Amino acid sequence: MAATGIAAAMTTLNNQVKVLVCGQSVLDYERNSIFFDKLRHAGTEVQVLVRRKESKYGTFLRIDELKSLWHDINNSEIVILHQIFELQYLSVLPILTLLKKPYAVMPHGTLTAYQRKQHRFRKILFFPPTYLFLKSSRAILVATKQENDQLPGYLKAKGIIVGLGIELPDRQTQKPVNANPTFNLLFMGRIAKKKRLDIAIQAFALASKKSNLEMKFIVCGSGEERDVAQLKKLVENLQIQGKVDFRGWVDSNQKKLVFLESDCFILTSEDENFAIAAAEALAHGIPCILSSNVALASLVTKHNAGIVFQELLPIEIEKAIIKMSKTDRSISKSSSLRAASEIGWDVIVRQWIVALKALI
């Protein structure tokens, strides 16, 4: 969403942009067709190097693909590389060096203090080439000040805050203000250990027992089967099966319907360099309960569009849930929409263009 969002927004402002996608399977390509359709609708050129199996680390390039890549880079003013540990960069970097083309890297949170502690063996093993790759870049593009502050010391001077945005929805898809007696709490995103959804569930269990309102927790997203099974077991142990609804992965149309029935979004992550799902919730008029580890928390605090908690403790989060359930929903909606207006792509893209022109 981040990569396609900025590419489409830049194309709309009459910049020539090409997006090269590596490591997608045919099935994954079809599943993500909405993103490719969005790019093509904006006028962005798209090339997808489809492989038999999907790989989150990209792919090695073939001879004909190398020739095409050489031509594309030679005709570019600047190249933006998304993520860090990608196999195609073994081919991209020599071409960039030979053609003396400037490039910037957008790590998407992989250089935060938290993420640098994950998968340490792999990162130590690949540190020498990764160090040269990052050190030789013209800039490290980051989404937020929080992410910029956590860059390694040798990259501090290269950090540029360009921001990330979202496509603001039509008014018809925004959360209506109503007198629904049920308070629907929402989590949406990848189900992973760092999201600490277990703590959110424990807090919800406490809040639902103390509150006078009927409460429901909607959980949208997929993850490792073991992680999901553990969460479902926790729900059983807390005896709140009838109040927690695991819906799995939802497509764009289903997502809109989920936002319409939700009253508050919650994200209890140990680390989050932006949180697109939280941003989308705000854009639908839904306030957020966020961990202070979520970079978007500063925007929520600025506009009073929810509650930001400091400690990942069920009792502290429980209080936030109860407080939000009692908050005037019309006021919460206005605050949320006001916060979202700062992160629409029409605003964020101008920051990108200023930064990239300076780099060129």
KAFENRA-V207006 format. One record per residue. N is the residue number from 1. RES is the residue in one small letter. SS is DSSP state (alpha for helix, beta for strand, coil for the rest). PHI is phi in whole degrees, 0 to 359 (* if undefined). OMEGA is omega as a letter, one per 30 degrees, with the letter a starting at -180 (999 if undefined). Layout:
# KAFENRA-V207006
n=N res=RES ss=SS phi=PHI omega=OMEGA
n=N res=RES ss=SS phi=PHI omega=OMEGA
This chain:
# KAFENRA-V207006
n=1 res=m ss=coil phi=* omega=a
n=2 res=a ss=alpha phi=293 omega=a
n=3 res=a ss=alpha phi=294 omega=a
n=4 res=t ss=alpha phi=289 omega=l
n=5 res=g ss=alpha phi=298 omega=a
n=6 res=i ss=alpha phi=289 omega=l
n=7 res=a ss=alpha phi=297 omega=l
n=8 res=a ss=alpha phi=294 omega=a
n=9 res=a ss=alpha phi=295 omega=l
n=10 res=m ss=alpha phi=291 omega=l
n=11 res=t ss=alpha phi=296 omega=a
n=12 res=t ss=alpha phi=300 omega=l
n=13 res=l ss=coil phi=266 omega=l
n=14 res=n ss=coil phi=68 omega=l
n=15 res=n ss=coil phi=261 omega=l
n=16 res=q ss=coil phi=271 omega=a
n=17 res=v ss=coil phi=230 omega=l
n=18 res=k ss=beta phi=237 omega=l
n=19 res=v ss=beta phi=249 omega=l
n=20 res=l ss=beta phi=252 omega=a
n=21 res=v ss=beta phi=248 omega=a
n=22 res=c ss=beta phi=240 omega=l
n=23 res=g ss=beta phi=90 omega=l
n=24 res=q ss=beta phi=270 omega=l
n=25 res=s ss=beta phi=275 omega=l
n=26 res=v ss=alpha phi=300 omega=a
n=27 res=l ss=alpha phi=298 omega=a
n=28 res=d ss=alpha phi=292 omega=l
n=29 res=y ss=alpha phi=299 omega=l
n=30 res=e ss=alpha phi=292 omega=a
n=31 res=r ss=alpha phi=294 omega=a
n=32 res=n ss=coil phi=260 omega=a
n=33 res=s ss=alpha phi=301 omega=a
n=34 res=i ss=alpha phi=299 omega=l
n=35 res=f ss=alpha phi=288 omega=l
n=36 res=f ss=alpha phi=291 omega=l
n=37 res=d ss=alpha phi=296 omega=l
n=38 res=k ss=alpha phi=297 omega=l
n=39 res=l ss=alpha phi=297 omega=a
n=40 res=r ss=alpha phi=294 omega=l
n=41 res=h ss=alpha phi=297 omega=l
n=42 res=a ss=alpha phi=283 omega=a
n=43 res=g ss=coil phi=98 omega=l
n=44 res=t ss=coil phi=281 omega=l
n=45 res=e ss=beta phi=283 omega=a
n=46 res=v ss=beta phi=230 omega=l
n=47 res=q ss=beta phi=230 omega=a
n=48 res=v ss=beta phi=246 omega=l
n=49 res=l ss=beta phi=270 omega=a
n=50 res=v ss=beta phi=282 omega=l
n=51 res=r ss=beta phi=236 omega=a
n=52 res=r ss=coil phi=295 omega=l
n=53 res=k ss=coil phi=239 omega=l
n=54 res=e ss=coil phi=287 omega=l
n=55 res=s ss=coil phi=222 omega=l
n=56 res=k ss=coil phi=286 omega=l
n=57 res=y ss=coil phi=255 omega=l
n=58 res=g ss=coil phi=74 omega=a
n=59 res=t ss=coil phi=203 omega=l
n=60 res=f ss=coil phi=286 omega=a
n=61 res=l ss=coil phi=262 omega=l
n=62 res=r ss=coil phi=273 omega=a
n=63 res=i ss=alpha phi=302 omega=a
n=64 res=d ss=alpha phi=295 omega=l
n=65 res=e ss=alpha phi=289 omega=l
n=66 res=l ss=alpha phi=295 omega=l
n=67 res=k ss=alpha phi=297 omega=l
n=68 res=s ss=alpha phi=295 omega=l
n=69 res=l ss=alpha phi=296 omega=l
n=70 res=w ss=alpha phi=303 omega=l
n=71 res=h ss=alpha phi=298 omega=a
n=72 res=d ss=alpha phi=296 omega=a
n=73 res=i ss=alpha phi=294 omega=a
n=74 res=n ss=alpha phi=298 omega=a
n=75 res=n ss=coil phi=262 omega=a
n=76 res=s ss=coil phi=257 omega=l
n=77 res=e ss=coil phi=270 omega=l
n=78 res=i ss=coil phi=204 omega=l
n=79 res=v ss=beta phi=243 omega=l
n=80 res=i ss=beta phi=250 omega=l
n=81 res=l ss=beta phi=256 omega=a
n=82 res=h ss=beta phi=269 omega=a
n=83 res=q ss=coil phi=74 omega=a
n=84 res=i ss=coil phi=240 omega=a
n=85 res=f ss=coil phi=277 omega=a
n=86 res=e ss=coil phi=234 omega=a
n=87 res=l ss=coil phi=297 omega=a
n=88 res=q ss=coil phi=294 omega=a
n=89 res=y ss=alpha phi=292 omega=l
n=90 res=l ss=alpha phi=297 omega=l
n=91 res=s ss=alpha phi=265 omega=a
n=92 res=v ss=alpha phi=294 omega=a
n=93 res=l ss=alpha phi=297 omega=l
n=94 res=p ss=alpha phi=300 omega=l
n=95 res=i ss=alpha phi=294 omega=l
n=96 res=l ss=alpha phi=301 omega=a
n=97 res=t ss=alpha phi=292 omega=a
n=98 res=l ss=alpha phi=295 omega=a
n=99 res=l ss=alpha phi=272 omega=l
n=100 res=k ss=coil phi=56 omega=a
n=101 res=k ss=coil phi=262 omega=l
n=102 res=p ss=coil phi=288 omega=l
n=103 res=y ss=beta phi=219 omega=l
n=104 res=a ss=beta phi=236 omega=a
n=105 res=v ss=beta phi=244 omega=l
n=106 res=m ss=beta phi=248 omega=a
n=107 res=p ss=coil phi=282 omega=l
n=108 res=h ss=coil phi=53 omega=l
n=109 res=g ss=coil phi=89 omega=a
n=110 res=t ss=coil phi=285 omega=l
n=111 res=l ss=coil phi=250 omega=l
n=112 res=t ss=coil phi=289 omega=a
n=113 res=a ss=alpha phi=304 omega=a
n=114 res=y ss=alpha phi=295 omega=a
n=115 res=q ss=alpha phi=291 omega=l
n=116 res=r ss=alpha phi=293 omega=l
n=117 res=k ss=coil phi=273 omega=a
n=118 res=q ss=coil phi=271 omega=l
n=119 res=h ss=coil phi=51 omega=a
n=120 res=r ss=alpha phi=298 omega=a
n=121 res=f ss=alpha phi=300 omega=a
n=122 res=r ss=alpha phi=298 omega=a
n=123 res=k ss=alpha phi=287 omega=l
n=124 res=i ss=alpha phi=293 omega=a
n=125 res=l ss=alpha phi=299 omega=a
n=126 res=f ss=coil phi=260 omega=a
n=127 res=f ss=alpha phi=299 omega=a
n=128 res=p ss=alpha phi=305 omega=l
n=129 res=p ss=alpha phi=292 omega=l
n=130 res=t ss=alpha phi=294 omega=l
n=131 res=y ss=alpha phi=301 omega=a
n=132 res=l ss=alpha phi=295 omega=l
n=133 res=f ss=alpha phi=299 omega=a
n=134 res=l ss=alpha phi=285 omega=a
n=135 res=k ss=alpha phi=294 omega=a
n=136 res=s ss=coil phi=276 omega=a
n=137 res=s ss=coil phi=289 omega=l
n=138 res=r ss=coil phi=285 omega=a
n=139 res=a ss=beta phi=196 omega=l
n=140 res=i ss=beta phi=250 omega=a
n=141 res=l ss=beta phi=271 omega=a
n=142 res=v ss=beta phi=235 omega=a
n=143 res=a ss=coil phi=277 omega=a
n=144 res=t ss=coil phi=219 omega=l
n=145 res=k ss=alpha phi=297 omega=l
n=146 res=q ss=alpha phi=301 omega=l
n=147 res=e ss=alpha phi=293 omega=a
n=148 res=n ss=alpha phi=297 omega=a
n=149 res=d ss=alpha phi=296 omega=a
n=150 res=q ss=coil phi=262 omega=l
n=151 res=l ss=coil phi=296 omega=l
n=152 res=p ss=coil phi=302 omega=a
n=153 res=g ss=alpha phi=306 omega=a
n=154 res=y ss=alpha phi=287 omega=l
n=155 res=l ss=alpha phi=246 omega=a
n=156 res=k ss=alpha phi=307 omega=a
n=157 res=a ss=alpha phi=290 omega=a
n=158 res=k ss=alpha phi=269 omega=a
n=159 res=g ss=beta phi=293 omega=l
n=160 res=i ss=beta phi=229 omega=l
n=161 res=i ss=beta phi=276 omega=l
n=162 res=v ss=coil phi=257 omega=l
n=163 res=g ss=coil phi=85 omega=l
n=164 res=l ss=coil phi=231 omega=a
n=165 res=g ss=coil phi=226 omega=l
n=166 res=i ss=beta phi=220 omega=l
n=167 res=e ss=coil phi=275 omega=a
n=168 res=l ss=coil phi=290 omega=a
n=169 res=p ss=coil phi=283 omega=l
n=170 res=d ss=coil phi=291 omega=a
n=171 res=r ss=alpha phi=301 omega=a
n=172 res=q ss=alpha phi=295 omega=a
n=173 res=t ss=alpha phi=261 omega=l
n=174 res=q ss=coil phi=280 omega=a
n=175 res=k ss=coil phi=298 omega=l
n=176 res=p ss=coil phi=285 omega=l
n=177 res=v ss=coil phi=275 omega=a
n=178 res=n ss=coil phi=216 omega=a
n=179 res=a ss=coil phi=256 omega=l
n=180 res=n ss=coil phi=301 omega=a
n=181 res=p ss=coil phi=291 omega=l
n=182 res=t ss=beta phi=270 omega=l
n=183 res=f ss=beta phi=262 omega=a
n=184 res=n ss=beta phi=259 omega=l
n=185 res=l ss=beta phi=268 omega=a
n=186 res=l ss=beta phi=232 omega=l
n=187 res=f ss=beta phi=242 omega=l
n=188 res=m ss=beta phi=219 omega=l
n=189 res=g ss=coil phi=152 omega=l
n=190 res=r ss=coil phi=290 omega=l
n=191 res=i ss=beta phi=273 omega=a
n=192 res=a ss=coil phi=217 omega=a
n=193 res=k ss=alpha phi=301 omega=a
n=194 res=k ss=alpha phi=292 omega=l
n=195 res=k ss=alpha phi=286 omega=a
n=196 res=r ss=coil phi=49 omega=l
n=197 res=l ss=alpha phi=295 omega=l
n=198 res=d ss=alpha phi=299 omega=l
n=199 res=i ss=alpha phi=291 omega=l
n=200 res=a ss=alpha phi=298 omega=l
n=201 res=i ss=alpha phi=294 omega=l
n=202 res=q ss=alpha phi=298 omega=l
n=203 res=a ss=alpha phi=295 omega=l
n=204 res=f ss=alpha phi=298 omega=l
n=205 res=a ss=alpha phi=301 omega=l
n=206 res=l ss=alpha phi=295 omega=a
n=207 res=a ss=alpha phi=295 omega=a
n=208 res=s ss=alpha phi=294 omega=l
n=209 res=k ss=alpha phi=282 omega=a
n=210 res=k ss=alpha phi=270 omega=a
n=211 res=s ss=coil phi=282 omega=l
n=212 res=n ss=coil phi=279 omega=a
n=213 res=l ss=coil phi=275 omega=l
n=214 res=e ss=beta phi=285 omega=a
n=215 res=m ss=beta phi=238 omega=l
n=216 res=k ss=beta phi=220 omega=l
n=217 res=f ss=beta phi=245 omega=l
n=218 res=i ss=beta phi=263 omega=a
n=219 res=v ss=beta phi=244 omega=l
n=220 res=c ss=beta phi=245 omega=l
n=221 res=g ss=coil phi=143 omega=l
n=222 res=s ss=coil phi=239 omega=l
n=223 res=g ss=beta phi=189 omega=l
n=224 res=e ss=coil phi=300 omega=a
n=225 res=e ss=alpha phi=304 omega=a
n=226 res=r ss=alpha phi=296 omega=a
n=227 res=d ss=alpha phi=295 omega=l
n=228 res=v ss=alpha phi=294 omega=l
n=229 res=a ss=alpha phi=298 omega=l
n=230 res=q ss=alpha phi=296 omega=l
n=231 res=l ss=alpha phi=292 omega=l
n=232 res=k ss=alpha phi=294 omega=l
n=233 res=k ss=alpha phi=294 omega=l
n=234 res=l ss=alpha phi=299 omega=l
n=235 res=v ss=alpha phi=300 omega=l
n=236 res=e ss=alpha phi=296 omega=a
n=237 res=n ss=alpha phi=296 omega=l
n=238 res=l ss=coil phi=275 omega=l
n=239 res=q ss=coil phi=58 omega=l
n=240 res=i ss=coil phi=233 omega=a
n=241 res=q ss=alpha phi=305 omega=a
n=242 res=g ss=alpha phi=285 omega=a
n=243 res=k ss=alpha phi=251 omega=a
n=244 res=v ss=beta phi=246 omega=a
n=245 res=d ss=beta phi=244 omega=l
n=246 res=f ss=beta phi=276 omega=a
n=247 res=r ss=beta phi=255 omega=a
n=248 res=g ss=beta phi=71 omega=a
n=249 res=w ss=coil phi=290 omega=l
n=250 res=v ss=coil phi=239 omega=l
n=251 res=d ss=coil phi=277 omega=a
n=252 res=s ss=alpha phi=298 omega=l
n=253 res=n ss=alpha phi=290 omega=l
n=254 res=q ss=alpha phi=295 omega=a
n=255 res=k ss=alpha phi=300 omega=l
n=256 res=k ss=alpha phi=300 omega=l
n=257 res=l ss=alpha phi=293 omega=l
n=258 res=v ss=alpha phi=296 omega=l
n=259 res=f ss=alpha phi=299 omega=a
n=260 res=l ss=alpha phi=294 omega=a
n=261 res=e ss=alpha phi=263 omega=a
n=262 res=s ss=coil phi=260 omega=a
n=263 res=d ss=coil phi=253 omega=a
n=264 res=c ss=beta phi=202 omega=l
n=265 res=f ss=beta phi=257 omega=l
n=266 res=i ss=beta phi=229 omega=l
n=267 res=l ss=beta phi=217 omega=a
n=268 res=t ss=coil phi=251 omega=a
n=269 res=s ss=coil phi=293 omega=l
n=270 res=e ss=coil phi=281 omega=a
n=271 res=d ss=coil phi=198 omega=l
n=272 res=e ss=beta phi=201 omega=a
n=273 res=n ss=coil phi=281 omega=l
n=274 res=f ss=coil phi=210 omega=a
n=275 res=a ss=coil phi=87 omega=a
n=276 res=i ss=alpha phi=297 omega=a
n=277 res=a ss=alpha phi=299 omega=l
n=278 res=a ss=alpha phi=294 omega=l
n=279 res=a ss=alpha phi=297 omega=l
n=280 res=e ss=alpha phi=294 omega=l
n=281 res=a ss=alpha phi=299 omega=l
n=282 res=l ss=alpha phi=303 omega=a
n=283 res=a ss=alpha phi=293 omega=l
n=284 res=h ss=coil phi=264 omega=l
n=285 res=g ss=coil phi=81 omega=a
n=286 res=i ss=coil phi=253 omega=l
n=287 res=p ss=beta phi=291 omega=a
n=288 res=c ss=beta phi=234 omega=l
n=289 res=i ss=beta phi=253 omega=a
n=290 res=l ss=beta phi=233 omega=l
n=291 res=s ss=beta phi=290 omega=l
n=292 res=s ss=coil phi=294 omega=l
n=293 res=n ss=coil phi=283 omega=l
n=294 res=v ss=beta phi=270 omega=a
n=295 res=a ss=coil phi=300 omega=a
n=296 res=l ss=coil phi=290 omega=a
n=297 res=a ss=alpha phi=302 omega=a
n=298 res=s ss=alpha phi=296 omega=l
n=299 res=l ss=alpha phi=289 omega=l
n=300 res=v ss=alpha phi=297 omega=l
n=301 res=t ss=alpha phi=296 omega=a
n=302 res=k ss=alpha phi=303 omega=a
n=303 res=h ss=alpha phi=255 omega=a
n=304 res=n ss=coil phi=54 omega=a
n=305 res=a ss=coil phi=262 omega=a
n=306 res=g ss=beta phi=141 omega=a
n=307 res=i ss=beta phi=228 omega=l
n=308 res=v ss=beta phi=249 omega=l
n=309 res=f ss=beta phi=252 omega=a
n=310 res=q ss=coil phi=266 omega=a
n=311 res=e ss=coil phi=253 omega=l
n=312 res=l ss=coil phi=279 omega=a
n=313 res=l ss=coil phi=238 omega=a
n=314 res=p ss=alpha phi=307 omega=a
n=315 res=i ss=alpha phi=293 omega=l
n=316 res=e ss=alpha phi=287 omega=a
n=317 res=i ss=alpha phi=289 omega=l
n=318 res=e ss=alpha phi=303 omega=l
n=319 res=k ss=alpha phi=298 omega=l
n=320 res=a ss=alpha phi=294 omega=l
n=321 res=i ss=alpha phi=297 omega=a
n=322 res=i ss=alpha phi=296 omega=l
n=323 res=k ss=alpha phi=297 omega=a
n=324 res=m ss=alpha phi=293 omega=l
n=325 res=s ss=alpha phi=293 omega=a
n=326 res=k ss=alpha phi=262 omega=a
n=327 res=t ss=coil phi=286 omega=l
n=328 res=d ss=coil phi=300 omega=a
n=329 res=r ss=alpha phi=289 omega=l
n=330 res=s ss=alpha phi=291 omega=l
n=331 res=i ss=alpha phi=292 omega=l
n=332 res=s ss=alpha phi=299 omega=a
n=333 res=k ss=alpha phi=296 omega=a
n=334 res=s ss=alpha phi=299 omega=a
n=335 res=s ss=alpha phi=296 omega=a
n=336 res=s ss=alpha phi=293 omega=l
n=337 res=l ss=alpha phi=294 omega=l
n=338 res=r ss=alpha phi=296 omega=l
n=339 res=a ss=alpha phi=296 omega=a
n=340 res=a ss=alpha phi=296 omega=a
n=341 res=s ss=alpha phi=297 omega=l
n=342 res=e ss=alpha phi=278 omega=a
n=343 res=i ss=alpha phi=237 omega=l
n=344 res=g ss=beta phi=289 omega=a
n=345 res=w ss=alpha phi=300 omega=l
n=346 res=d ss=alpha phi=297 omega=l
n=347 res=v ss=alpha phi=271 omega=a
n=348 res=i ss=alpha phi=295 omega=a
n=349 res=v ss=alpha phi=300 omega=a
n=350 res=r ss=alpha phi=292 omega=l
n=351 res=q ss=alpha phi=294 omega=l
n=352 res=w ss=alpha phi=297 omega=a
n=353 res=i ss=alpha phi=296 omega=l
n=354 res=v ss=alpha phi=300 omega=a
n=355 res=a ss=alpha phi=295 omega=a
n=356 res=l ss=alpha phi=291 omega=l
n=357 res=k ss=alpha phi=296 omega=l
n=358 res=a ss=alpha phi=295 omega=l
n=359 res=l ss=alpha phi=293 omega=a
n=360 res=i ss=coil phi=291 omega=999
